[in-house]
Amino acid sequence: MGKFQLSHRVVLAPLGRLRSFKNVPQPHAVLYYSQRASDGGLLIAEATGVSDSAQGYPNTPGIWTEEQVQAWRPIVDVVHQKGGILICQIVHVGRVSNYGFQPRGQAPISSTDKLLVPQVGSNGIDVADFSPPRRLTTEEIPMMLMISELLQGMQLKLALTELRSTEPMDT
Ligand SMILES: Cc1cc2nc3c(=O)[nH]c(=O)nc-3n(C[C@H](O)[C@H](O)[C@H](O)COP(=O)(O)O)c2cc1C
């Protein structure tokens, strides 16, 4: 698959675990990903936020701070030690969020200001409430914090990958 040599087709789908307290991957994730790693096997990590405005679910991991990057290292290491491949699924939830998840209680940022209707969770009990999002203007987009945060997150991810990869990145 591209630059990666897979030895089989059993792939771990991204599965949000909601156990990365304060958005920092925890030591128990080392065991979790280690148990699912195999030689030449592909793992896609749980959705990982690219900025503090990217959050919409509790305790999801991030990759926009140095602390988070360092917390990912032992996870990446253990997967590599087993010969596995770990892809970070980066995410920004946009308007699938509410004031409680946002820095300084600000409005979630999105491509639209249309409010999402509340959604019943997969357990059929919990209801997710969303806050009115703030639509980015066209003029705002190039210099928007979200974009710079996204790029920052990407750079951290790339830096992490480069550090751990034996081959240079294609892009
Ligand atoms: C608890 C749970 C967490 C999930 N978290 C993510 C996630 O973080 N990112 C993602 O892209 N998909 C996520 N999914 C979707 C799974 O990856 C998806 O269910 C899996 O690929 C199997 O596909 P299917 O449900 O269409 O059969 C999640 C699914 C479940 C049940």
The ligand as a MOL file (V3000), in Angstrom:
LIG
                    3D

  0  0  0     0  0            999 V3000
M  V30 BEGIN CTAB
M  V30 COUNTS 31 33 0 0 0
M  V30 BEGIN ATOM
M  V30 1 C -17.0780 2.8550 19.0920 0
M  V30 2 C -16.7430 3.2700 17.6780 0
M  V30 3 C -15.8190 4.2780 17.4830 0
M  V30 4 C -15.5040 4.6790 16.1700 0
M  V30 5 N -14.5620 5.6590 15.9890 0
M  V30 6 C -14.2320 6.0300 14.7330 0
M  V30 7 C -13.2170 6.9970 14.5130 0
M  V30 8 O -12.5840 7.4930 15.4490 0
M  V30 9 N -12.9530 7.3420 13.2300 0
M  V30 10 C -13.6250 6.7940 12.1630 0
M  V30 11 O -13.3500 7.1650 11.0210 0
M  V30 12 N -14.5580 5.8450 12.3490 0
M  V30 13 C -14.8700 5.4580 13.5990 0
M  V30 14 N -15.8010 4.4700 13.7870 0
M  V30 15 C -16.3420 3.7820 12.6330 0
M  V30 16 C -15.6090 2.4500 12.4610 0
M  V30 17 O -14.3100 2.6770 11.9460 0
M  V30 18 C -16.4580 1.5780 11.5440 0
M  V30 19 O -17.5440 1.1510 12.2850 0
M  V30 20 C -15.6710 0.4230 10.9820 0
M  V30 21 O -14.8200 0.9030 9.9830 0
M  V30 22 C -16.5500 -0.6750 10.4090 0
M  V30 23 O -17.3660 -0.1490 9.4280 0
M  V30 24 P -18.9440 -0.3820 9.4820 0
M  V30 25 O -19.4200 0.1180 10.7970 0
M  V30 26 O -19.4720 0.4110 8.3220 0
M  V30 27 O -19.1440 -1.8680 9.3220 0
M  V30 28 C -16.1250 4.0650 15.0650 0
M  V30 29 C -17.0690 3.0430 15.2880 0
M  V30 30 C -17.3610 2.6590 16.5740 0
M  V30 31 C -18.3660 1.5450 16.7840 0
M  V30 END ATOM
M  V30 BEGIN BOND
M  V30 1 1 1 2
M  V30 2 1 2 3
M  V30 3 2 2 30
M  V30 4 2 3 4
M  V30 5 1 4 5
M  V30 6 1 4 28
M  V30 7 2 5 6
M  V30 8 1 6 7
M  V30 9 1 6 13
M  V30 10 2 7 8
M  V30 11 1 7 9
M  V30 12 1 9 10
M  V30 13 2 10 11
M  V30 14 1 10 12
M  V30 15 2 12 13
M  V30 16 1 13 14
M  V30 17 1 14 15
M  V30 18 1 14 28
M  V30 19 1 15 16
M  V30 20 1 16 17
M  V30 21 1 16 18
M  V30 22 1 18 19
M  V30 23 1 18 20
M  V30 24 1 20 21
M  V30 25 1 20 22
M  V30 26 1 22 23
M  V30 27 1 23 24
M  V30 28 2 24 25
M  V30 29 1 24 26
M  V30 30 1 24 27
M  V30 31 2 28 29
M  V30 32 1 29 30
M  V30 33 1 30 31
M  V30 END BOND
M  V30 END CTAB
M  END
